[in-house]
Each structure stands twice: as structure tokens, then as C-alpha cells.
């Protein structure tokens, strides 16, 4: 995942270079050690949350402990919250030490930018592809801006080959916010990368749109099929029947990415719709974002394999 993100970000940097920016590879000496021990959130969170809740009239809870004891938190946060609960005080000396390390980090970053005559630092917002729902995210680079106090923003860099968005983060000196916005705007204006998520289509009078009807092309053949794609859930519902085929002669029905989309070597199977000995099936399956794009762009075909041969038909979304 990290290599794919890097490729997308480097392509975005190459576009910035073509627009007139001077892009150079740099490495801040000892950055990992400078970043170590500069986080304040474990020191502050429990106590800042308590102060925040105290300012809410009739708040149902008043402390992080109460939230955890009542089971009001998500399991992904359980270990983090319990670690923060264990902190009973904010030692002044520990707090001062972290603040000193943050100042040293800030001075090192700004000093490096001055020495190299850099207008901004550019790096991936996340070094790894976005985690699936329920999994812990890894590869975040947000601590550089958060722990130096320097401004940063993320601009869409593009998508990986599996349709995961990647971000390019730009970090500047103090009060350089407007310049960073200018850099990002120039890139987005020249090469917009954002795509509206397929799973959040425009509402129809306040309601989700009807599922997308997908037809087989050509419409006549030995395979009778009906397909519906629900965009918000990414679910493909289908019914398939093999006409005039005995179960023992049915080898399987698959979706294949068309050869034109895959380049040389022909198409590849991306989803099995029915297994051997099955001549009729009704099912619903979740699709990845990439497969949703392939389906809506007409890059998928149905292939039915039997002992007497095979039949393939394109899937064509209607509307």
C-alpha cells in the first residue's frame, strides 16, 4: 500500500514541477528522533475533556472515566482511552519537557527550510493506504504539523490502482497559510483529482437514488440475468439462470474485466457469481470501489462456462 501511495504523490509532485514549481528531494536530519516525545495529547486529553464537559449544562457525563465505565466508546478507542484514564495528573516538569522538545523540533524544521531555501515541505498525508472500517489506521504524518505548530494542508493527489485516494500534504512556516492555499489551489486548478465518492450519490428529493439497473449486451443468449447496483452500500444484487444447461454441465459464472481495460494478456476474473453444478442463482455481493467504477464504466463482462463451451456478455449500466 505504501508504494502505491508514494507513486501517486510523486506523480502529483511531477505535475507541480511542470507548472513551474521547483521540486527537490530532501531529508531533515534526525527527524524521527526529533519527533519522538513531542506529543501532548496523552498529557492533555483527559483533563481538557473534563474542562470541556464542565462547560456543558446538564452534560450526561463529566469525565473520560464515566464514558468508559458506561461503555459509551468505540472498541477501537478502548486501549487509548484506558491509557489516558491511568494518568492521574499533569506533572509540570513532564509537560515542560515535551514543550521544549516541540520547540526544538520546530526550530529544526524551520532552520532546515531556511537553509535549503524551501517554500514548503511536501509529503504524503498518509504513508499507507486508508485502513478498512474497523481496522487501525497506520502511516499518518500529521504529527509533523501538529507537534511543530506549523501550518499544513492536504490537497488531493490522485487515486491508487485500487481506487484509494491519496493526499499530498504541504507544510509551511508560521503564518504561511495563504501561500499554502495558493500552492494547493494552483495544483487543483490545473489538475483536479477529487472525485465525488460513488457511495454518496446525490439525493433524489431527500432520498437515496434507485439502484442502477445493469443489462446484458447482447440481450439474447443462453444466460438470463438481472443485475442491480445499490450505490450507497456498494452492493450488487443479481439473478442468473443458464438456459438449457444441466447442473452437471455447469462449470461456473464469473465477472471478468474486459481485455481492453487490462491491456495485453486479456481479461481477468474479478468476481465469481456462481460455482460448478449451479444453473440458477440469486445473490447479493459487496463490490470494491474499483469494481464499482469498472461496472459503471462498462469494463466488466459476464462469462458463463459449461462443458460445451462458454458465453460472454458485456454488462452495460442503464441511464
N, C-alpha and C positions, 0 to 999 in steps of 0.2 A: 504494500500500500504506500509506503514512504517513497519508493522510487517513482511511482506514478504521480504522486503529488509534486515531487521535485521537477518532473518533466513538464507538468502543466505550468508551474511557477516560472521555470526558466523560459518557457515559450512566451509568457506574458512579459518577462523582462526583455526578451529579444524584441518584442513589439514596442516597448518603451524606448529601446535603443533606436529603433527605426524611426521613431517620432522625434528624435533629437536628443534624448537623454543619453548621458554617458554612464554606462553600466560597467562596474568593475567588481571583481570578486575580492572580498576582504574577509579577514578573520580577526575578531577582537581577542587579543592575548588573554589567556586565563579566564575566559568568560564564564565557564562552568563554576570555577571556584569563586569568582566574584558574585555570581548569582546565589551561591549556597548560603543559606541562613539569612536571606533578605525578606522572607515572607512574614507578614504581620497578621494574617487572617486568623491563625490559631491563637494568637495572643489577644486579639480584639473581638472576635466574632461573638462569643458567649456574652460578653459584657455589653457590647454595642447593641446586641439584640434585646437584652434586658432593658436598656435605656429606651430603645425604640418602643417596646411593648408598654413601658410605663407611661408613654405619652398618648396611648390609645385608650379612650374612655371605655370602661367595661370590657376590656380585652379578655377573651376566654382563657388565655394563658398568659403567664408573666415571665417565664424563664424557658431556656432551652431544655432544662431538666423535665419540666412539665410536658413539653411537647413529646419528648422521647418516652417518658413514662406512660403517656396516654396512647402511644403508638400512632402518632399523627404524622410521622415522617416516612419517606420512601426508603425501601431497603437499601438502595444504592448509597444513601447518606448515613446509614446506621453507624458504620465504623468511624466515619469522620465526626459525626455528632457526639458519639461517646468519648472520643479522644478529646474533644473540646470541653465536654462536661467535666472531665477529670481535672481540668485546670481550675484551681480554686482562687487564684489571684493573678494580678498583673505585676510581676516584680519590676520595679523601676529600673534596676540595673540591666535586666534582660531586655527590656524594651529599648533602653538607650543603646545597647549593643547592636540590636537589629537596625535601629535608625542610623547608627554610624556606618554599618555595612551597606545600607541603602545609599547613603551619601557617597561612599567610596565607589559603589557601582555606577552611580550617576556621573560622577566626575570622570571615571574611566571611559564610559561610553561617549560622553561629550568631548573629552580630550582626544579620543581616537577619531571622532568625526572631524574635529578641528585639524588634527594632524594630517588626515587623509583628504581634507577639503571635500567632505561629503555633505550633500544637502539632506540626505535621508538614508536610513538603513532599510533594506528590503529583504524580506524573508517569508517563508510560508506561515500562514496563520496557524495551521496545524501541520505537523510533520507526517502524520499518518492519516489515512482515510477516515472519515467520520465513522464512529462506532455505531453498531446496530442498537436499536432501542433496547435498553436494559443492560447493555454492556458498558464497562467503564471506558471513557474516552482517554486516549493516550496521545502524546506528541504535541500538546499545546505549547505555544511560545508566548502566551500572554504575560508571563511573569516579567519579561524584559521591560515592557511599558509600565506595568503595574508597580514594579519594585523600584524603578528609577523615577517614576512620576513624570516621565516624558510623554508627549502626545503621540498617539499612533492611531491609524485607521486601517481597515481592511477593504480592499477592492476585489471584486470577483475576477479570478484569473482564468477560469475555464472549468472544464469537466474532465475527469479521468475516463479511461476507456469503458469503465463500468458505470458511467453517468453519476459519479460522485463529484459534487462541486468542490473546487479548491480556491482558497483565498490567498491573496498577496498582501502582506501587512507592510505598511510604511511607517517608520518611526523617525521623528524629527527632534530638534532641540526645543527647549521650553518656549512656549508661545508661537511655535511654528505651525499651529493648527491650520491656518488659512493656506499656507504653502502646501501642506499635505493634501488638503482638499483639492487644490489646483492640480497637483500631480495626478491624483486619482481621477479627477474629472476628465483630464486630457486623455487618459488611457481608456476610460469608459466611453467617451465620446467618439474616439477613433475606432475602438474595437469592443463594442458592448458584448459582455459574456453572460450576463444574467439571463436565465430562462425561468419563466413562471413555473413553479412545481406542478407536475401533472396531477398530483393528488389533491390540489386545492384549486379546482376549476372555478370559473365564475358561477355564482349562484343564479338560479332561474327563479325570479320572484321570491327570493329568500330561501329557496330550497336547492339541494344538490341537483345537478342535471341528470337526466335519464342516462342509463348505461349506453355505451356506444355499441351499436349493432355491427357485427363483423360478418361479412358474407364470404362464401367460397367462390372463386373465379377459376375456371368457368363454373356456372351454376349447376350444370348437369354432370353426372358422373356416378361412379359406384359408391361414393361416400356421401351420405346425407348428414349435414352438420349444421348446428346453430351455435353462435358464439355471442356473448355479451361481455363487455369490459366495463366494470364499475371503477371510475377514475378515483374517487376519494379513498377507496380501500385497496385499489390495485388488484382487484380480483377478476379473473377470467372464468366465467361460467360457460359450460359447453355441453352439448349433447351430440354424440356421434353414433351413426349406425352404418355398418357395412352391408350393402345390399347384395343378396345372392351369395354370401360367403358363409361357409360352415365354420363353427368355432375352431375346429382342428386345423383349418387352413389360415386362420388369422394369426399373423406374427407380431403385429403392433402398429400403433398410430402415433406419429411424433410431429412436433413442430420443428421446422428446420429454418435456420437463417439462410436467405437466398444466396446463391453463389455471387451475385453482383455485389452484395453487401460485404461478403467475406473476402472478396478478391480471388486470387488464384487458389486452386485446390478445391473449389466447390463449396457448397453449404455444409453447415454442421448442425447436429441435433442440439436444440436448446431446451426442449421440454418433451417428456413422454406423456401422451394423452391417454393411451390405452395399451395394455400389455398383451402377451400371447393369449390365444383362445378367447378373446373378447371381441364380440361383433357389435355390441351396443353398450354405451356408457354415458352416464350423466354425472358431471362432477364440477367442482369449483376449485380453482388453484390460485395462489397468490403469485403475482409476477414481480420481478425486479423492475427497477426504474428503466434499466436498459431495455428489457424485453417489452415494456410498455411503449417506449419510443419506437422500437423495431416494429411492433404491431401497428401502431398508428401511422407510421411512415411507409407501410406496405412492404416491409422487408422480411416477412415470415411466410412460409408456405407449409401446408399440411401434407404429410406423406403417409399413405397407408400401405403397409407391407403385407402381402399374402403369399401363399405358396405358388400362386400362378403369376406373380409379378407385383408391381407397385403402381400406385397412382399418386400424383402430386397436384395440389391445387393451391393457388395463392389465397392468402387471407387479405381481404380488402375492407377496411373500415368505411362505413357509410356516413354521409353527412359531412 
